[in-house]
Amino acid sequence: MNLVPIRELTLARFNALAGYSRSPVAEHVVQELAWYSDEAERVLAVVIRDVIDGDFAGVIMARDQFNVFRCVDTESSLPNQRDAIAWVHRMIRNYAFQETSATANSEGQAGLDLFRLVVAAERVHPHFSRLANAPHYLSARGLINAMMPYYVDVDGNFVEQFQSVGFDARVWELYLYNYLAEEKLFLDRSAPRPDFMASKYGKKVAIEAVTVGRQLDNLATLFGGLNNILNAQDVRRISVDEMPIRFGSPLYSKLCKQYWNLKHVRGNPLVFAIADFHADLSMTWSSTSLINYLYGVRHEHHFDKDGNLIITPQAIVRHELGAKEIPSGFFFQPNAENVSAILFSASGTISKFNRLGRQAGFVNPTVTMIRIGTCYNHEPNATEPLMFRYVVDESSGETWAEGMSMFHNPNALHPVPRELFPSIAHHDYIDGQIHSEIPEFYVYSSITHTVNA
């Protein structure tokens, strides 16, 4: 008697294991109904319904020589979902007994092992050390290991950089990769720069990852974090000039590289995707400085006699810090018309991977994650965000897009097609005011507490 157990998977679990193999156009022709695997997750299956003729089908997947899940068997024109489930259960049991691998049409490179140490101990980044060894980061490690067979190392030094000086920048690239895949975009990473060529509906967008890095007098430590949160007075002081200059430096450096002249970029929108890693938890408060710098304007508010919120823009000419001075308004600088938009998120951190790994079933049973943060308040006269708090588990429903913003350049030569990025917030500068389209749940920032059981 065949006793191979069949497991029903959540969509989050299936996406962590094999979602990167899904064609971005699949949603237009099929509806995924259920996901299954054998106990060891060597064989995966999807039950689908054809959205055109209503028939049901099953897809069986196994790993190829690069550890990527690919299709090995299908059955179509099944009359109902029950029959489709019965078929995939039989096929999982059949293939679970075989040394099956998907060799047809296999292409690529061996998956990266980010946690096999390749750098000298004195070069190891303290945050990598914590990610690689701390029990409360098991969920992040599980998710990262699952995705790496699909990730292309264009430069050939990703592992070395991830384990040492480039840790923050490489985490940001992995985050962007997951976000773009979640948006169901085709990704071309055959060229070394920019980092991503994303396409769909016959349109392309070039995306280059940028980070605000640490200075030598503020290096990462093994035990950073909550003890380094600034008070409100310090945040206000730093946000006026220091943070715009910190954002401006790497953005200007990228502008000078003139990616728009590359043959595969020319004529397409170019986006710089930036994240702030200049200090522990700095990304939780620095986004306002980026907005002010990009558009050269800050906004003040008051209430009229009827209690309606009135927002008044105030122009910013320059930012000064000591002997350093830069003009405000990145989008209005020479050559900036070639940069179509700026992407920003305060969530491109290991904590994000840890939470989504927990959602996908990579669980350390001795650890509980509690997420606390602020989110957009859709009340028209609101001046303060809402607070939220929840325990992270398989039902949390967090996405990679959550908290991502695209700031559009009003002078862009090639505006970004918004339909390629439907899941995020979009911001425009019109007649001196910033106009925003905000998702129903938009996170400004959050902190994840891990508690040992």
WOSULHU-V129491 format. One line per field, one symbol per residue. ss: DSSP state (h for helix, s for strand, l for the rest). psi: psi as a letter, one per 20 degrees, with the letter a starting at -180 (. if undefined). burial: 1 if it has 24 or more other ideal C-beta (glycine too) atoms within 12 Angstrom, else 0. A space follows every 50 residues. Layout:
BEGIN
ss=???
psi=???
burial=???
END
This chain:
BEGIN
ss=lllllsssslhhhhhhhhhhhllllhhhlsssssssssllllssssssss lllllsssssssslllllssssssssssllhhhhhhhhhhhhhhhhllll llllllllllllllllllllhhhllhhhhhhhhlhhhhhhhhhhhhhhhh lllllllhhhhhhlllhhhhhhhhhhhhhhhhlllssslllllllsssss llsssssssssslllhhhlllllllhhhlllhhhhhhhhhlhhhhhhhhh hhhhhhllhhhlllllllsssssssslllllhhhllhhhhhhhhhlssss ssslllllsssssssllssssllssssllhhhlllhhhllsssssllllh hhhhhhhhhlllllllsssssssssllllllllllsssssslllllllll lllssssslllllllllhhhllllssssssllssssslllllssssssss ssl
psi=pojoqpppqrhggghhhjhiippijhiihqpphqprrrhikhpqqpprpo igiirqrqppqrqaijjpprpiqqprkqhrhghgggghgghghghhiqmp qnhpjqqbrqqpnijopiqqhiipphhgggghhphijhgggggghhhhhi ppngijkgggghichjgghhggghggggghhhjlqppokhqhqahpoqqq kjqqpppppqqorqrhjlqqrhlbchijpqrhghggghhgggghhghhgh ghghhiilhiiqgihpiqqpppoqqokirpjhiiiihhhgggggikqqpq qrpaijjqppppqpqpgrppocippqqrmgijqpiiiiohrpqqqjjlrh hghgghgghjjnpoijppppppaqrpoiphjpiqrqqqprppaijgjqrh hpjpqpopoijphnqpohiimijrqppqopljqppqoprgoopgrrpopp pp.
burial=00000111111111111111110000000101111111001111111110 00000111111111011111111110010000011011111110110001 01000001001101100000000111111111010111111111111111 11110001111111111111111111111111111110100011111111 00011111111111000001000110000000000001111111111111 11011000110000100111111111111111111111111111111110 00000000000000010010000001011111100101111111111111 11111111111111001011101111000000001001010111010111 11111111111101111001101111111000010001001111111101 000
END
